[in-house]
């Protein structure tokens, strides 16, 4: 109910007036059944624009920090993520990664739409980075299609580190569903998982027009942090 109210009467109309989002290919999201939306990740605002502009509710696996923030911003962020059905996950790796996978599979088992950022974190510079293979494993285990989604210019609305968004137009391009049923039963094969993930990232590159970097965004961020010390 909270999601419907936010989308229909509160944030949805406000976003349309302020940011005039243009959307292409929304019909590629199936009207029923489980599916994964695989999106590039340019800004925190991606997690606001995409769920509110989608034809169907989108459940994102959001980093747990969004649910534990302090101050007014922390309260508002936590309220928004809970109201829109987003789920907190621990991104520390190991057993936490397995728990995140199971959480995502649970969402798909309910016939819902799951949103994932294959890069694992926001792009540090607007380029598209190498995808993590968790999305491929999840899609093969759940036997669901993956729908690539390109967020356009959201990094210009809210660059990393900027608290207040800038008012400017953004776009969302939804690609055609990707069917990986040819790999049924091969979710334990690392080569297959990498091939599936790379195909997803190629589609995102085509939709977004971003330059592709064959490195993990998190590694690039860590390297820059070390150099800045």
C-alpha positions as CSV (number, residue, x, y, z in Angstrom):
1,X,0.0,0.0,0.0
2,X,2.8,2.4,0.9
3,X,4.5,1.7,-2.4
4,X,1.3,2.4,-4.4
5,X,0.7,5.7,-2.6
6,X,4.3,6.8,-3.1
7,X,4.3,5.9,-6.8
8,X,0.9,7.1,-7.7
9,X,0.2,10.2,-5.5
10,X,3.5,11.4,-3.9
11,X,7.0,10.8,-5.4
12,X,5.9,9.5,-8.8
13,X,4.1,12.7,-9.9
14,X,6.8,14.9,-8.2
15,X,9.6,13.1,-10.1
16,X,7.8,13.5,-13.4
17,X,7.4,17.2,-12.8
18,X,10.9,18.0,-11.6
19,X,13.1,15.6,-13.6
20,X,10.8,14.9,-16.7
21,X,12.2,11.4,-17.0
22,X,12.0,9.9,-20.5
23,X,11.5,6.1,-20.6
24,X,12.0,3.8,-23.6
25,X,11.2,0.1,-23.7
26,X,9.1,-0.3,-20.5
27,X,6.9,-2.8,-22.3
28,X,9.9,-5.2,-22.1
29,X,9.2,-5.8,-18.5
30,X,6.7,-8.7,-18.3
31,X,3.3,-7.9,-16.8
32,X,3.4,-11.1,-14.7
33,X,6.0,-13.6,-13.5
34,X,9.4,-13.4,-11.9
35,X,12.2,-11.5,-13.6
36,X,15.5,-9.8,-12.9
37,X,16.2,-6.2,-13.8
38,X,19.9,-5.8,-14.3
39,X,20.8,-2.1,-14.2
40,X,23.9,0.0,-14.5
41,X,24.6,2.1,-11.4
42,X,25.5,5.7,-11.7
43,X,23.9,7.3,-8.6
44,X,22.1,6.7,-5.4
45,X,19.0,8.1,-7.2
46,X,18.9,5.1,-9.5
47,X,17.2,3.2,-6.6
48,X,14.6,5.9,-6.5
49,X,13.9,6.5,-10.2
50,X,13.7,2.9,-11.4
51,X,11.2,1.5,-8.9
52,X,9.0,4.5,-9.1
53,X,9.0,4.6,-12.9
54,X,8.6,0.8,-13.4
55,X,5.3,-0.6,-14.4
56,X,5.6,-3.2,-11.7
57,X,7.0,-3.0,-8.1
58,X,10.8,-3.7,-8.1
59,X,12.5,-5.2,-5.1
60,X,16.1,-4.2,-4.8
61,X,18.7,-5.9,-2.6
62,X,20.1,-2.7,-1.0
63,X,23.2,-2.4,1.0
64,X,22.5,-2.6,4.7
65,X,24.0,0.9,5.4
66,X,20.9,2.4,3.8
67,X,18.8,1.1,6.7
68,X,21.1,2.2,9.5
69,X,21.9,5.8,8.6
70,X,21.9,8.6,11.2
71,X,20.2,11.9,11.3
72,X,17.3,13.1,9.1
73,X,18.8,11.8,5.9
74,X,19.2,8.3,7.5
75,X,15.6,8.4,8.7
76,X,14.2,9.4,5.4
77,X,16.4,6.9,3.4
78,X,15.4,4.1,5.8
79,X,11.7,5.0,5.5
80,X,11.8,5.2,1.7
81,X,13.6,1.8,1.3
82,X,11.2,0.1,3.7
83,X,8.1,1.7,2.1
84,X,9.1,0.5,-1.4
85,X,9.9,-3.0,-0.2
86,X,13.7,-2.9,-0.6
87,X,15.6,-5.5,1.3
88,X,18.9,-5.0,3.3
89,X,21.9,-7.2,2.4
90,X,25.4,-7.6,3.8
91,X,27.9,-7.1,1.1
92,X,31.0,-8.2,3.0
93,X,31.3,-11.5,1.0
94,X,31.6,-15.1,2.1
95,X,28.5,-16.4,3.9
96,X,26.9,-12.9,3.5
97,X,27.0,-13.3,-0.2
98,X,25.3,-16.7,0.0
99,X,22.6,-15.1,2.3
100,X,22.1,-12.4,-0.3
101,X,21.7,-15.0,-3.1
102,X,19.1,-16.8,-1.0
103,X,17.2,-13.6,-0.3
104,X,17.1,-12.8,-4.0
105,X,15.9,-16.3,-4.9
106,X,13.2,-15.9,-2.3
107,X,11.9,-12.8,-4.0
108,X,11.9,-14.5,-7.4
109,X,10.1,-17.6,-6.0
110,X,7.2,-15.2,-5.1
111,X,6.9,-14.2,-8.8
112,X,8.3,-10.7,-8.1
113,X,10.6,-8.5,-10.1
114,X,14.1,-8.3,-8.5
115,X,16.4,-5.4,-9.2
116,X,20.2,-5.9,-9.2
117,X,23.2,-3.8,-10.0
118,X,25.7,-6.3,-11.5
119,X,28.6,-3.9,-10.9
120,X,28.0,-4.3,-7.2
121,X,28.5,-0.6,-6.4
122,X,28.1,2.8,-8.0
123,X,30.5,3.7,-10.9
124,X,33.2,6.0,-9.6
125,X,33.4,7.9,-12.9
126,X,30.4,7.3,-15.1
127,X,31.9,4.3,-16.9
128,X,30.5,0.8,-16.9
129,X,32.5,-1.7,-14.9
130,X,32.9,-5.5,-14.9
131,X,29.8,-7.4,-13.5
132,X,29.8,-9.7,-10.5
133,X,28.6,-13.3,-11.4
134,X,26.0,-13.5,-8.6
135,X,23.3,-12.2,-10.9
136,X,24.0,-15.0,-13.4
137,X,23.9,-17.7,-10.7
138,X,20.6,-16.3,-9.4
139,X,19.0,-16.2,-12.9
140,X,20.1,-19.8,-13.7
141,X,18.9,-21.2,-10.4
142,X,15.6,-19.4,-10.6
143,X,15.2,-20.0,-14.3
144,X,14.0,-16.4,-14.9
145,X,14.8,-13.9,-17.7
146,X,17.2,-11.0,-17.2
147,X,16.1,-7.6,-18.4
148,X,18.9,-5.1,-19.0
149,X,18.1,-1.5,-17.9
150,X,20.3,1.6,-18.6
151,X,20.0,4.6,-16.3
152,X,20.9,7.7,-18.3
153,X,22.4,10.9,-16.7
154,X,21.5,10.1,-13.1
155,X,25.1,10.7,-12.1
156,X,24.5,14.3,-13.2
157,X,21.5,14.6,-10.9
158,X,23.3,13.4,-7.8
159,X,27.1,12.8,-8.2
160,X,28.8,10.7,-5.5
161,X,29.3,12.7,-2.4
162,X,26.6,15.3,-3.2
163,X,23.7,15.4,-0.8
164,X,21.2,17.5,-2.6
165,X,20.2,16.5,-6.2
166,X,20.3,18.8,-9.1
167,X,17.1,19.3,-11.2
168,X,17.8,18.0,-14.7
169,X,16.3,15.5,-17.0
170,X,17.1,11.7,-16.8
171,X,16.3,8.7,-18.9
172,X,15.6,5.0,-18.5
173,X,16.1,2.5,-21.3
174,X,14.8,-1.0,-20.9
175,X,16.2,-3.6,-23.2
176,X,14.6,-6.9,-24.4
177,X,14.6,-9.8,-22.0
178,X,17.7,-12.1,-22.1
179,X,17.0,-15.8,-22.1
180,X,19.7,-18.0,-20.7
181,X,17.7,-21.3,-20.6
182,X,20.4,-22.8,-22.8
183,X,22.5,-23.0,-19.6
184,X,19.9,-24.7,-17.4
185,X,21.6,-26.9,-14.8
186,X,25.0,-25.1,-15.2
187,X,24.7,-22.6,-12.4
188,X,27.7,-24.2,-10.7
189,X,30.0,-23.7,-13.7
190,X,32.2,-20.6,-13.2
191,X,33.0,-20.2,-16.9
192,X,29.2,-20.2,-17.7
193,X,28.5,-17.7,-15.0
194,X,31.2,-15.4,-16.3
195,X,29.9,-15.7,-19.9
196,X,26.4,-15.0,-18.9
197,X,27.5,-12.0,-16.8
198,X,29.6,-10.6,-19.6
199,X,26.7,-10.9,-22.0
200,X,24.6,-8.9,-19.6
201,X,27.2,-6.2,-19.3
202,X,27.6,-6.0,-23.1
203,X,23.8,-5.4,-23.4
204,X,24.1,-2.6,-20.7
205,X,27.0,-1.1,-22.7
206,X,24.9,-1.0,-25.8
207,X,21.9,0.5,-24.1
208,X,23.7,3.1,-22.0
209,X,26.5,4.1,-24.4
210,X,29.0,4.0,-21.5
211,X,32.6,3.2,-21.9
212,X,33.3,-0.3,-20.6
213,X,36.2,-1.0,-18.2
214,X,37.2,-4.7,-17.6
215,X,37.8,-4.2,-13.9
216,X,35.6,-4.3,-10.8
217,X,34.4,-0.8,-9.7
218,X,35.1,-1.7,-6.1
219,X,38.7,-2.4,-6.9
220,X,39.1,0.9,-8.7
221,X,37.5,2.7,-5.7
222,X,39.9,1.0,-3.3
223,X,42.9,1.9,-5.4
224,X,41.9,5.5,-5.6
225,X,41.3,5.6,-1.9
226,X,44.8,4.3,-1.2
227,X,46.4,6.8,-3.6
228,X,44.5,9.6,-1.9
229,X,46.0,8.9,1.5
